[in-house]
Amino acid sequence: MINNEHQTRPSGKGKAPKWLSWMDQALVWQVLITDPLNCMRGSTATKWAEVSLTLDEFQPQPISCSSESCRQRVKKLVEIYKKVELDSLYKSGIDEEFTEFKLNIVELTIQWDQSSNDPGI
């Protein structure tokens, strides 16, 4: 699982708010549904905007974030997941727990890696 120490963002004047665990889960879930990583070329920005707008209407508590901050957070989550996963494999050789969020982040990581070869995304 991704540690809370990796999930904080600085807060204060001119800084984005802290991403909480439930926000990360909602973001990953929405990215997998909206699929801005595998959409047609030229519609990527629109898809990220759709992710942002959907999160802004999230209930019971909206998540206000720009499409770029959503994209950057997904990128950060993928990087964190890769590091945590590698560390876990080095320590134990096996993965102890597979939650729904972890399954989602694995899928998202695969999609991110596949789409990162395309400079238009």
Backbone atoms as SQL, in Angstrom:
CREATE TABLE atoms (id INTEGER PRIMARY KEY, chain TEXT, resi INTEGER, resn TEXT, atom TEXT, x REAL, y REAL, z REAL);
INSERT INTO atoms VALUES
  (1, 'A', 1, 'MET', 'N', 0.846, -1.181, 0.000),
  (2, 'A', 1, 'MET', 'CA', 0.000, 0.000, 0.000),
  (3, 'A', 1, 'MET', 'C', 0.887, 1.239, 0.000),
  (4, 'A', 2, 'ILE', 'N', 0.400, 2.305, -0.530),
  (5, 'A', 2, 'ILE', 'CA', 1.144, 3.550, -0.585),
  (6, 'A', 2, 'ILE', 'C', 1.064, 4.225, 0.779),
  (7, 'A', 3, 'ASN', 'N', 2.200, 4.584, 1.319),
  (8, 'A', 3, 'ASN', 'CA', 2.265, 5.176, 2.649),
  (9, 'A', 3, 'ASN', 'C', 1.782, 6.611, 2.633),
  (10, 'A', 4, 'ASN', 'N', 1.198, 7.040, 3.768),
  (11, 'A', 4, 'ASN', 'CA', 0.726, 8.415, 3.893),
  (12, 'A', 4, 'ASN', 'C', 1.848, 9.421, 3.759),
  (13, 'A', 5, 'GLU', 'N', 3.084, 9.042, 4.134),
  (14, 'A', 5, 'GLU', 'CA', 4.187, 9.981, 4.040),
  (15, 'A', 5, 'GLU', 'C', 4.431, 10.393, 2.597),
  (16, 'A', 6, 'HIS', 'N', 4.070, 9.531, 1.656),
  (17, 'A', 6, 'HIS', 'CA', 4.238, 9.841, 0.245),
  (18, 'A', 6, 'HIS', 'C', 3.025, 10.574, -0.323),
  (19, 'A', 7, 'GLN', 'N', 1.942, 10.678, 0.457),
  (20, 'A', 7, 'GLN', 'CA', 0.713, 11.238, -0.051),
  (21, 'A', 7, 'GLN', 'C', 0.490, 12.687, 0.344),
  (22, 'A', 8, 'THR', 'N', 1.422, 13.299, 0.975),
  (23, 'A', 8, 'THR', 'CA', 1.223, 14.672, 1.405),
  (24, 'A', 8, 'THR', 'C', 1.707, 15.642, 0.344),
  (25, 'A', 9, 'ARG', 'N', 1.029, 16.744, 0.285),
  (26, 'A', 9, 'ARG', 'CA', 1.433, 17.833, -0.580),
  (27, 'A', 9, 'ARG', 'C', 1.495, 19.062, 0.305),
  (28, 'A', 10, 'PRO', 'N', 2.421, 19.934, 0.046),
  (29, 'A', 10, 'PRO', 'CA', 2.520, 21.110, 0.904),
  (30, 'A', 10, 'PRO', 'C', 1.253, 21.957, 0.839),
  (31, 'A', 11, 'SER', 'N', 0.895, 22.495, 1.969),
  (32, 'A', 11, 'SER', 'CA', -0.257, 23.388, 1.976),
  (33, 'A', 11, 'SER', 'C', 0.208, 24.768, 2.392),
  (34, 'A', 12, 'GLY', 'N', -0.570, 25.722, 2.058),
  (35, 'A', 12, 'GLY', 'CA', -0.215, 27.092, 2.372),
  (36, 'A', 12, 'GLY', 'C', -0.515, 27.979, 1.190),
  (37, 'A', 13, 'LYS', 'N', -0.061, 29.192, 1.269),
  (38, 'A', 13, 'LYS', 'CA', -0.356, 30.170, 0.230),
  (39, 'A', 13, 'LYS', 'C', 0.242, 29.727, -1.111),
  (40, 'A', 14, 'GLY', 'N', -0.640, 29.642, -2.111),
  (41, 'A', 14, 'GLY', 'CA', -0.197, 29.309, -3.454),
  (42, 'A', 14, 'GLY', 'C', 0.138, 27.846, -3.662),
  (43, 'A', 15, 'LYS', 'N', -0.122, 27.009, -2.687),
  (44, 'A', 15, 'LYS', 'CA', 0.189, 25.589, -2.798),
  (45, 'A', 15, 'LYS', 'C', -1.101, 24.790, -2.927),
  (46, 'A', 16, 'ALA', 'N', -1.001, 23.657, -3.588),
  (47, 'A', 16, 'ALA', 'CA', -2.144, 22.774, -3.730),
  (48, 'A', 16, 'ALA', 'C', -2.444, 22.101, -2.395),
  (49, 'A', 17, 'PRO', 'N', -3.701, 21.724, -2.172),
  (50, 'A', 17, 'PRO', 'CA', -4.044, 21.062, -0.915),
  (51, 'A', 17, 'PRO', 'C', -3.458, 19.656, -0.845),
  (52, 'A', 18, 'LYS', 'N', -3.417, 19.120, 0.335),
  (53, 'A', 18, 'LYS', 'CA', -2.907, 17.777, 0.582),
  (54, 'A', 18, 'LYS', 'C', -3.870, 16.743, -0.021),
  (55, 'A', 19, 'TRP', 'N', -3.315, 15.769, -0.710),
  (56, 'A', 19, 'TRP', 'CA', -4.115, 14.654, -1.225),
  (57, 'A', 19, 'TRP', 'C', -4.233, 13.610, -0.131),
  (58, 'A', 20, 'LEU', 'N', -5.441, 13.238, 0.219),
  (59, 'A', 20, 'LEU', 'CA', -5.677, 12.208, 1.215),
  (60, 'A', 20, 'LEU', 'C', -5.871, 10.870, 0.512),
  (61, 'A', 21, 'SER', 'N', -5.778, 9.806, 1.266),
  (62, 'A', 21, 'SER', 'CA', -5.873, 8.457, 0.714),
  (63, 'A', 21, 'SER', 'C', -7.181, 8.249, -0.061),
  (64, 'A', 22, 'TRP', 'N', -8.317, 8.688, 0.487),
  (65, 'A', 22, 'TRP', 'CA', -9.594, 8.493, -0.199),
  (66, 'A', 22, 'TRP', 'C', -9.643, 9.299, -1.494),
  (67, 'A', 23, 'MET', 'N', -8.951, 10.439, -1.533),
  (68, 'A', 23, 'MET', 'CA', -8.897, 11.243, -2.755),
  (69, 'A', 23, 'MET', 'C', -8.086, 10.525, -3.829),
  (70, 'A', 24, 'ASP', 'N', -6.965, 9.936, -3.412),
  (71, 'A', 24, 'ASP', 'CA', -6.159, 9.154, -4.356),
  (72, 'A', 24, 'ASP', 'C', -6.978, 8.015, -4.943),
  (73, 'A', 25, 'GLN', 'N', -7.728, 7.322, -4.089),
  (74, 'A', 25, 'GLN', 'CA', -8.540, 6.207, -4.552),
  (75, 'A', 25, 'GLN', 'C', -9.598, 6.677, -5.546),
  (76, 'A', 26, 'ALA', 'N', -10.252, 7.796, -5.241),
  (77, 'A', 26, 'ALA', 'CA', -11.262, 8.341, -6.152),
  (78, 'A', 26, 'ALA', 'C', -10.626, 8.767, -7.475),
  (79, 'A', 27, 'LEU', 'N', -9.461, 9.384, -7.405),
  (80, 'A', 27, 'LEU', 'CA', -8.753, 9.817, -8.614),
  (81, 'A', 27, 'LEU', 'C', -8.386, 8.630, -9.492),
  (82, 'A', 28, 'VAL', 'N', -7.781, 7.613, -8.907),
  (83, 'A', 28, 'VAL', 'CA', -7.371, 6.432, -9.673),
  (84, 'A', 28, 'VAL', 'C', -8.588, 5.769, -10.309),
  (85, 'A', 29, 'TRP', 'N', -9.636, 5.608, -9.539),
  (86, 'A', 29, 'TRP', 'CA', -10.868, 4.998, -10.046),
  (87, 'A', 29, 'TRP', 'C', -11.418, 5.804, -11.218),
  (88, 'A', 30, 'GLN', 'N', -11.467, 7.131, -11.073),
  (89, 'A', 30, 'GLN', 'CA', -12.017, 7.981, -12.133),
  (90, 'A', 30, 'GLN', 'C', -11.138, 7.976, -13.378),
  (91, 'A', 31, 'VAL', 'N', -9.832, 7.947, -13.214),
  (92, 'A', 31, 'VAL', 'CA', -8.919, 7.889, -14.366),
  (93, 'A', 31, 'VAL', 'C', -9.122, 6.574, -15.123),
  (94, 'A', 32, 'LEU', 'N', -9.297, 5.485, -14.393),
  (95, 'A', 32, 'LEU', 'CA', -9.532, 4.209, -15.064),
  (96, 'A', 32, 'LEU', 'C', -10.856, 4.212, -15.832),
  (97, 'A', 33, 'ILE', 'N', -11.859, 4.872, -15.297),
  (98, 'A', 33, 'ILE', 'CA', -13.161, 4.948, -15.974),
  (99, 'A', 33, 'ILE', 'C', -13.095, 5.881, -17.183),
  (100, 'A', 34, 'THR', 'N', -12.534, 7.065, -17.006),
  (101, 'A', 34, 'THR', 'CA', -12.496, 8.083, -18.064),
  (102, 'A', 34, 'THR', 'C', -11.452, 7.747, -19.123),
  (103, 'A', 35, 'ASP', 'N', -10.364, 7.133, -18.701),
  (104, 'A', 35, 'ASP', 'CA', -9.285, 6.651, -19.571),
  (105, 'A', 35, 'ASP', 'C', -8.621, 7.744, -20.424),
  (106, 'A', 36, 'PRO', 'N', -8.045, 8.761, -19.786),
  (107, 'A', 36, 'PRO', 'CA', -7.323, 9.774, -20.555),
  (108, 'A', 36, 'PRO', 'C', -5.978, 9.276, -21.095),
  (109, 'A', 37, 'LEU', 'N', -5.562, 8.098, -20.668),
  (110, 'A', 37, 'LEU', 'CA', -4.272, 7.572, -21.091),
  (111, 'A', 37, 'LEU', 'C', -4.337, 6.821, -22.420),
  (112, 'A', 38, 'ASN', 'N', -5.495, 6.279, -22.737),
  (113, 'A', 38, 'ASN', 'CA', -5.629, 5.481, -23.953),
  (114, 'A', 38, 'ASN', 'C', -6.641, 6.062, -24.938),
  (115, 'A', 39, 'CYS', 'N', -6.964, 7.318, -24.773),
  (116, 'A', 39, 'CYS', 'CA', -7.946, 7.929, -25.664),
  (117, 'A', 39, 'CYS', 'C', -7.283, 8.323, -26.993),
  (118, 'A', 40, 'MET', 'N', -8.120, 8.736, -27.925),
  (119, 'A', 40, 'MET', 'CA', -7.597, 9.144, -29.231),
  (120, 'A', 40, 'MET', 'C', -6.708, 10.369, -29.082),
  (121, 'A', 41, 'ARG', 'N', -5.694, 10.420, -29.904),
  (122, 'A', 41, 'ARG', 'CA', -4.766, 11.548, -29.908),
  (123, 'A', 41, 'ARG', 'C', -5.558, 12.843, -30.144),
  (124, 'A', 42, 'GLY', 'N', -5.261, 13.855, -29.372),
  (125, 'A', 42, 'GLY', 'CA', -5.949, 15.134, -29.494),
  (126, 'A', 42, 'GLY', 'C', -7.084, 15.301, -28.497),
  (127, 'A', 43, 'SER', 'N', -7.503, 14.217, -27.861),
  (128, 'A', 43, 'SER', 'CA', -8.594, 14.334, -26.890),
  (129, 'A', 43, 'SER', 'C', -8.112, 14.124, -25.454),
  (130, 'A', 44, 'THR', 'N', -6.808, 14.019, -25.266),
  (131, 'A', 44, 'THR', 'CA', -6.243, 13.771, -23.941),
  (132, 'A', 44, 'THR', 'C', -6.587, 14.892, -22.963),
  (133, 'A', 45, 'ALA', 'N', -6.405, 16.129, -23.366),
  (134, 'A', 45, 'ALA', 'CA', -6.691, 17.267, -22.475),
  (135, 'A', 45, 'ALA', 'C', -8.166, 17.287, -22.080),
  (136, 'A', 46, 'THR', 'N', -9.033, 16.963, -23.013),
  (137, 'A', 46, 'THR', 'CA', -10.466, 16.925, -22.726),
  (138, 'A', 46, 'THR', 'C', -10.785, 15.836, -21.710),
  (139, 'A', 47, 'LYS', 'N', -10.150, 14.702, -21.848),
  (140, 'A', 47, 'LYS', 'CA', -10.382, 13.591, -20.918),
  (141, 'A', 47, 'LYS', 'C', -9.873, 13.930, -19.513),
  (142, 'A', 48, 'TRP', 'N', -8.701, 14.579, -19.415),
  (143, 'A', 48, 'TRP', 'CA', -8.206, 14.985, -18.096),
  (144, 'A', 48, 'TRP', 'C', -9.133, 16.035, -17.486),
  (145, 'A', 49, 'ALA', 'N', -9.686, 16.920, -18.308),
  (146, 'A', 49, 'ALA', 'CA', -10.654, 17.910, -17.808),
  (147, 'A', 49, 'ALA', 'C', -11.907, 17.206, -17.296),
  (148, 'A', 50, 'GLU', 'N', -12.314, 16.150, -17.975),
  (149, 'A', 50, 'GLU', 'CA', -13.475, 15.376, -17.533),
  (150, 'A', 50, 'GLU', 'C', -13.213, 14.726, -16.172),
  (151, 'A', 51, 'VAL', 'N', -12.009, 14.213, -15.979),
  (152, 'A', 51, 'VAL', 'CA', -11.630, 13.652, -14.676),
  (153, 'A', 51, 'VAL', 'C', -11.756, 14.727, -13.601),
  (154, 'A', 52, 'SER', 'N', -11.192, 15.891, -13.868),
  (155, 'A', 52, 'SER', 'CA', -11.220, 17.000, -12.918),
  (156, 'A', 52, 'SER', 'C', -12.651, 17.430, -12.581),
  (157, 'A', 53, 'LEU', 'N', -13.479, 17.570, -13.604),
  (158, 'A', 53, 'LEU', 'CA', -14.869, 17.989, -13.384),
  (159, 'A', 53, 'LEU', 'C', -15.658, 16.948, -12.602),
  (160, 'A', 54, 'THR', 'N', -15.437, 15.690, -12.900),
  (161, 'A', 54, 'THR', 'CA', -16.134, 14.627, -12.174),
  (162, 'A', 54, 'THR', 'C', -15.742, 14.623, -10.710),
  (163, 'A', 55, 'LEU', 'N', -14.455, 14.795, -10.428),
  (164, 'A', 55, 'LEU', 'CA', -14.012, 14.843, -9.036),
  (165, 'A', 55, 'LEU', 'C', -14.556, 16.074, -8.316),
  (166, 'A', 56, 'ASP', 'N', -14.728, 17.160, -9.045),
  (167, 'A', 56, 'ASP', 'CA', -15.268, 18.386, -8.448),
  (168, 'A', 56, 'ASP', 'C', -16.733, 18.199, -8.028),
  (169, 'A', 57, 'GLU', 'N', -17.399, 17.225, -8.621),
  (170, 'A', 57, 'GLU', 'CA', -18.799, 16.928, -8.284),
  (171, 'A', 57, 'GLU', 'C', -18.913, 15.705, -7.378),
  (172, 'A', 58, 'PHE', 'N', -17.781, 15.196, -6.913),
  (173, 'A', 58, 'PHE', 'CA', -17.741, 13.982, -6.099),
  (174, 'A', 58, 'PHE', 'C', -18.514, 14.187, -4.805),
  (175, 'A', 59, 'GLN', 'N', -19.283, 13.171, -4.414),
  (176, 'A', 59, 'GLN', 'CA', -20.048, 13.223, -3.173),
  (177, 'A', 59, 'GLN', 'C', -19.559, 12.136, -2.235),
  (178, 'A', 60, 'PRO', 'N', -19.472, 12.348, -0.977),
  (179, 'A', 60, 'PRO', 'CA', -20.069, 13.429, -0.211),
  (180, 'A', 60, 'PRO', 'C', -19.222, 14.699, -0.153),
  (181, 'A', 61, 'GLN', 'N', -17.967, 14.624, -0.586),
  (182, 'A', 61, 'GLN', 'CA', -17.109, 15.814, -0.541),
  (183, 'A', 61, 'GLN', 'C', -16.407, 15.988, -1.876),
  (184, 'A', 62, 'PRO', 'N', -16.643, 17.113, -2.548),
  (185, 'A', 62, 'PRO', 'CA', -15.977, 17.372, -3.831),
  (186, 'A', 62, 'PRO', 'C', -14.460, 17.455, -3.676),
  (187, 'A', 63, 'ILE', 'N', -13.770, 17.081, -4.737),
  (188, 'A', 63, 'ILE', 'CA', -12.317, 17.184, -4.790),
  (189, 'A', 63, 'ILE', 'C', -11.996, 18.223, -5.856),
  (190, 'A', 64, 'SER', 'N', -11.616, 19.407, -5.426),
  (191, 'A', 64, 'SER', 'CA', -11.324, 20.490, -6.359),
  (192, 'A', 64, 'SER', 'C', -9.861, 20.426, -6.788),
  (193, 'A', 65, 'CYS', 'N', -9.656, 20.165, -8.069),
  (194, 'A', 65, 'CYS', 'CA', -8.307, 20.084, -8.613),
  (195, 'A', 65, 'CYS', 'C', -8.371, 20.312, -10.117),
  (196, 'A', 66, 'SER', 'N', -7.310, 20.862, -10.652),
  (197, 'A', 66, 'SER', 'CA', -7.256, 21.108, -12.091),
  (198, 'A', 66, 'SER', 'C', -6.953, 19.809, -12.825),
  (199, 'A', 67, 'SER', 'N', -7.175, 19.819, -14.111),
  (200, 'A', 67, 'SER', 'CA', -6.857, 18.631, -14.906),
  (201, 'A', 67, 'SER', 'C', -5.350, 18.345, -14.852),
  (202, 'A', 68, 'GLU', 'N', -4.539, 19.393, -14.844),
  (203, 'A', 68, 'GLU', 'CA', -3.084, 19.198, -14.766),
  (204, 'A', 68, 'GLU', 'C', -2.679, 18.630, -13.408),
  (205, 'A', 69, 'SER', 'N', -3.307, 19.087, -12.328),
  (206, 'A', 69, 'SER', 'CA', -2.956, 18.537, -11.019),
  (207, 'A', 69, 'SER', 'C', -3.390, 17.073, -10.910),
  (208, 'A', 70, 'CYS', 'N', -4.486, 16.703, -11.567),
  (209, 'A', 70, 'CYS', 'CA', -4.897, 15.300, -11.608),
  (210, 'A', 70, 'CYS', 'C', -3.844, 14.470, -12.335),
  (211, 'A', 71, 'ARG', 'N', -3.412, 14.960, -13.475),
  (212, 'A', 71, 'ARG', 'CA', -2.409, 14.240, -14.261),
  (213, 'A', 71, 'ARG', 'C', -1.102, 14.099, -13.477),
  (214, 'A', 72, 'GLN', 'N', -0.680, 15.196, -12.836),
  (215, 'A', 72, 'GLN', 'CA', 0.560, 15.162, -12.056),
  (216, 'A', 72, 'GLN', 'C', 0.442, 14.224, -10.857),
  (217, 'A', 73, 'ARG', 'N', -0.730, 14.193, -10.225),
  (218, 'A', 73, 'ARG', 'CA', -0.923, 13.301, -9.073),
  (219, 'A', 73, 'ARG', 'C', -0.887, 11.844, -9.519),
  (220, 'A', 74, 'VAL', 'N', -1.502, 11.536, -10.653),
  (221, 'A', 74, 'VAL', 'CA', -1.452, 10.170, -11.176),
  (222, 'A', 74, 'VAL', 'C', -0.009, 9.786, -11.475),
  (223, 'A', 75, 'LYS', 'N', 0.719, 10.689, -12.090),
  (224, 'A', 75, 'LYS', 'CA', 2.131, 10.428, -12.377),
  (225, 'A', 75, 'LYS', 'C', 2.886, 10.128, -11.078),
  (226, 'A', 76, 'LYS', 'N', 2.640, 10.934, -10.052),
  (227, 'A', 76, 'LYS', 'CA', 3.296, 10.753, -8.753),
  (228, 'A', 76, 'LYS', 'C', 2.897, 9.421, -8.119),
  (229, 'A', 77, 'LEU', 'N', 1.607, 9.063, -8.186),
  (230, 'A', 77, 'LEU', 'CA', 1.143, 7.793, -7.624),
  (231, 'A', 77, 'LEU', 'C', 1.799, 6.605, -8.323),
  (232, 'A', 78, 'VAL', 'N', 1.947, 6.699, -9.637),
  (233, 'A', 78, 'VAL', 'CA', 2.615, 5.631, -10.386),
  (234, 'A', 78, 'VAL', 'C', 4.076, 5.513, -9.933),
  (235, 'A', 79, 'GLU', 'N', 4.756, 6.643, -9.800),
  (236, 'A', 79, 'GLU', 'CA', 6.150, 6.623, -9.347),
  (237, 'A', 79, 'GLU', 'C', 6.261, 6.035, -7.943),
  (238, 'A', 80, 'ILE', 'N', 5.369, 6.434, -7.045),
  (239, 'A', 80, 'ILE', 'CA', 5.377, 5.926, -5.675),
  (240, 'A', 80, 'ILE', 'C', 5.096, 4.430, -5.681),
  (241, 'A', 81, 'TYR', 'N', 4.100, 4.014, -6.447),
  (242, 'A', 81, 'TYR', 'CA', 3.750, 2.602, -6.504),
  (243, 'A', 81, 'TYR', 'C', 4.942, 1.770, -6.975),
  (244, 'A', 82, 'LYS', 'N', 5.612, 2.217, -8.021),
  (245, 'A', 82, 'LYS', 'CA', 6.754, 1.476, -8.543),
  (246, 'A', 82, 'LYS', 'C', 7.846, 1.340, -7.486),
  (247, 'A', 83, 'LYS', 'N', 8.116, 2.415, -6.753),
  (248, 'A', 83, 'LYS', 'CA', 9.154, 2.372, -5.713),
  (249, 'A', 83, 'LYS', 'C', 8.740, 1.457, -4.569),
  (250, 'A', 84, 'VAL', 'N', 7.496, 1.593, -4.106),
  (251, 'A', 84, 'VAL', 'CA', 7.009, 0.772, -3.000),
  (252, 'A', 84, 'VAL', 'C', 6.993, -0.700, -3.414),
  (253, 'A', 85, 'GLU', 'N', 6.544, -0.975, -4.615),
  (254, 'A', 85, 'GLU', 'CA', 6.482, -2.345, -5.100),
  (255, 'A', 85, 'GLU', 'C', 7.878, -2.952, -5.192),
  (256, 'A', 86, 'LEU', 'N', 8.813, -2.204, -5.698),
  (257, 'A', 86, 'LEU', 'CA', 10.190, -2.680, -5.803),
  (258, 'A', 86, 'LEU', 'C', 10.773, -2.933, -4.417),
  (259, 'A', 87, 'ASP', 'N', 10.547, -2.000, -3.499),
  (260, 'A', 87, 'ASP', 'CA', 11.025, -2.180, -2.122),
  (261, 'A', 87, 'ASP', 'C', 10.414, -3.427, -1.491),
  (262, 'A', 88, 'SER', 'N', 9.127, -3.657, -1.723),
  (263, 'A', 88, 'SER', 'CA', 8.430, -4.814, -1.175),
  (264, 'A', 88, 'SER', 'C', 9.012, -6.114, -1.718),
  (265, 'A', 89, 'LEU', 'N', 9.275, -6.141, -2.996),
  (266, 'A', 89, 'LEU', 'CA', 9.853, -7.339, -3.603),
  (267, 'A', 89, 'LEU', 'C', 11.248, -7.612, -3.061),
  (268, 'A', 90, 'TYR', 'N', 12.034, -6.557, -2.862),
  (269, 'A', 90, 'TYR', 'CA', 13.369, -6.733, -2.303),
  (270, 'A', 90, 'TYR', 'C', 13.305, -7.284, -0.877),
  (271, 'A', 91, 'LYS', 'N', 12.343, -6.816, -0.094),
  (272, 'A', 91, 'LYS', 'CA', 12.261, -7.219, 1.309),
  (273, 'A', 91, 'LYS', 'C', 11.751, -8.647, 1.478),
  (274, 'A', 92, 'SER', 'N', 10.671, -8.985, 0.762),
  (275, 'A', 92, 'SER', 'CA', 10.028, -10.260, 1.040),
  (276, 'A', 92, 'SER', 'C', 10.049, -11.249, -0.121),
  (277, 'A', 93, 'GLY', 'N', 10.169, -10.753, -1.312),
  (278, 'A', 93, 'GLY', 'CA', 10.112, -11.633, -2.465),
  (279, 'A', 93, 'GLY', 'C', 8.693, -11.948, -2.888),
  (280, 'A', 94, 'ILE', 'N', 7.715, -11.613, -2.036),
  (281, 'A', 94, 'ILE', 'CA', 6.310, -11.829, -2.382),
  (282, 'A', 94, 'ILE', 'C', 5.507, -10.607, -1.977),
  (283, 'A', 95, 'ASP', 'N', 4.345, -10.480, -2.569),
  (284, 'A', 95, 'ASP', 'CA', 3.462, -9.378, -2.229),
  (285, 'A', 95, 'ASP', 'C', 2.408, -9.896, -1.256),
  (286, 'A', 96, 'GLU', 'N', 2.305, -9.270, -0.095),
  (287, 'A', 96, 'GLU', 'CA', 1.445, -9.786, 0.958),
  (288, 'A', 96, 'GLU', 'C', -0.034, -9.464, 0.782),
  (289, 'A', 97, 'GLU', 'N', -0.387, -8.307, 0.258),
  (290, 'A', 97, 'GLU', 'CA', -1.774, -7.862, 0.255),
  (291, 'A', 97, 'GLU', 'C', -2.131, -7.227, -1.082),
  (292, 'A', 98, 'PHE', 'N', -3.286, -7.624, -1.630),
  (293, 'A', 98, 'PHE', 'CA', -3.756, -7.019, -2.871),
  (294, 'A', 98, 'PHE', 'C', -5.162, -6.489, -2.663),
  (295, 'A', 99, 'THR', 'N', -5.287, -5.191, -2.436),
  (296, 'A', 99, 'THR', 'CA', -6.576, -4.556, -2.238),
  (297, 'A', 99, 'THR', 'C', -7.116, -4.066, -3.579),
  (298, 'A', 100, 'GLU', 'N', -8.360, -3.615, -3.581),
  (299, 'A', 100, 'GLU', 'CA', -8.951, -3.068, -4.803),
  (300, 'A', 100, 'GLU', 'C', -8.143, -1.869, -5.295),
  (301, 'A', 101, 'PHE', 'N', -7.708, -1.011, -4.371),
  (302, 'A', 101, 'PHE', 'CA', -6.913, 0.137, -4.766),
  (303, 'A', 101, 'PHE', 'C', -5.606, -0.299, -5.415),
  (304, 'A', 102, 'LYS', 'N', -4.986, -1.316, -4.842),
  (305, 'A', 102, 'LYS', 'CA', -3.726, -1.789, -5.399),
  (306, 'A', 102, 'LYS', 'C', -3.938, -2.375, -6.798),
  (307, 'A', 103, 'LEU', 'N', -5.011, -3.117, -6.994),
  (308, 'A', 103, 'LEU', 'CA', -5.330, -3.628, -8.331),
  (309, 'A', 103, 'LEU', 'C', -5.529, -2.473, -9.307),
  (310, 'A', 104, 'ASN', 'N', -6.217, -1.424, -8.853),
  (311, 'A', 104, 'ASN', 'CA', -6.439, -0.250, -9.705),
  (312, 'A', 104, 'ASN', 'C', -5.131, 0.461, -10.030),
  (313, 'A', 105, 'ILE', 'N', -4.264, 0.602, -9.044),
  (314, 'A', 105, 'ILE', 'CA', -2.997, 1.309, -9.288),
  (315, 'A', 105, 'ILE', 'C', -2.088, 0.484, -10.192),
  (316, 'A', 106, 'VAL', 'N', -2.160, -0.834, -10.103),
  (317, 'A', 106, 'VAL', 'CA', -1.395, -1.691, -11.019),
  (318, 'A', 106, 'VAL', 'C', -1.879, -1.462, -12.450),
  (319, 'A', 107, 'GLU', 'N', -3.197, -1.471, -12.644),
  (320, 'A', 107, 'GLU', 'CA', -3.761, -1.231, -13.975),
  (321, 'A', 107, 'GLU', 'C', -3.383, 0.156, -14.482),
  (322, 'A', 108, 'LEU', 'N', -3.473, 1.141, -13.618),
  (323, 'A', 108, 'LEU', 'CA', -3.127, 2.503, -13.991),
  (324, 'A', 108, 'LEU', 'C', -1.648, 2.615, -14.355),
  (325, 'A', 109, 'THR', 'N', -0.792, 1.945, -13.628),
  (326, 'A', 109, 'THR', 'CA', 0.646, 1.966, -13.907),
  (327, 'A', 109, 'THR', 'C', 0.937, 1.365, -15.273),
  (328, 'A', 110, 'ILE', 'N', 0.279, 0.275, -15.575),
  (329, 'A', 110, 'ILE', 'CA', 0.460, -0.354, -16.891),
  (330, 'A', 110, 'ILE', 'C', 0.033, 0.609, -17.998),
  (331, 'A', 111, 'GLN', 'N', -1.135, 1.220, -17.823),
  (332, 'A', 111, 'GLN', 'CA', -1.629, 2.173, -18.830),
  (333, 'A', 111, 'GLN', 'C', -0.710, 3.379, -18.930),
  (334, 'A', 112, 'TRP', 'N', -0.226, 3.877, -17.790),
  (335, 'A', 112, 'TRP', 'CA', 0.662, 5.042, -17.794),
  (336, 'A', 112, 'TRP', 'C', 1.940, 4.735, -18.565),
  (337, 'A', 113, 'ASP', 'N', 2.521, 3.564, -18.272),
  (338, 'A', 113, 'ASP', 'CA', 3.756, 3.176, -18.956),
  (339, 'A', 113, 'ASP', 'C', 3.539, 3.025, -20.459),
  (340, 'A', 114, 'GLN', 'N', 2.415, 2.457, -20.856),
  (341, 'A', 114, 'GLN', 'CA', 2.130, 2.295, -22.282),
  (342, 'A', 114, 'GLN', 'C', 1.923, 3.634, -22.967),
  (343, 'A', 115, 'SER', 'N', 1.264, 4.548, -22.292),
  (344, 'A', 115, 'SER', 'CA', 0.972, 5.839, -22.902),
  (345, 'A', 115, 'SER', 'C', 2.168, 6.790, -22.831),
  (346, 'A', 116, 'SER', 'N', 3.100, 6.553, -21.915),
  (347, 'A', 116, 'SER', 'CA', 4.239, 7.469, -21.771),
  (348, 'A', 116, 'SER', 'C', 5.171, 7.413, -22.967),
  (349, 'A', 117, 'ASN', 'N', 5.028, 6.419, -23.797),
  (350, 'A', 117, 'ASN', 'CA', 5.819, 6.338, -25.020),
  (351, 'A', 117, 'ASN', 'C', 5.296, 7.287, -26.093),
  (352, 'A', 118, 'ASP', 'N', 4.089, 7.813, -25.882),
  (353, 'A', 118, 'ASP', 'CA', 3.470, 8.717, -26.838),
  (354, 'A', 118, 'ASP', 'C', 3.661, 10.157, -26.358),
  (355, 'A', 119, 'PRO', 'N', 4.495, 10.972, -27.004),
  (356, 'A', 119, 'PRO', 'CA', 4.769, 12.327, -26.520),
  (357, 'A', 119, 'PRO', 'C', 3.549, 13.244, -26.577),
  (358, 'A', 120, 'GLY', 'N', 2.483, 12.852, -27.258),
  (359, 'A', 120, 'GLY', 'CA', 1.285, 13.684, -27.354),
  (360, 'A', 120, 'GLY', 'C', 0.393, 13.597, -26.157),
  (361, 'A', 121, 'ILE', 'N', 0.727, 12.711, -25.210),
  (362, 'A', 121, 'ILE', 'CA', -0.143, 12.518, -24.045),
  (363, 'A', 121, 'ILE', 'C', 0.420, 13.238, -22.844);
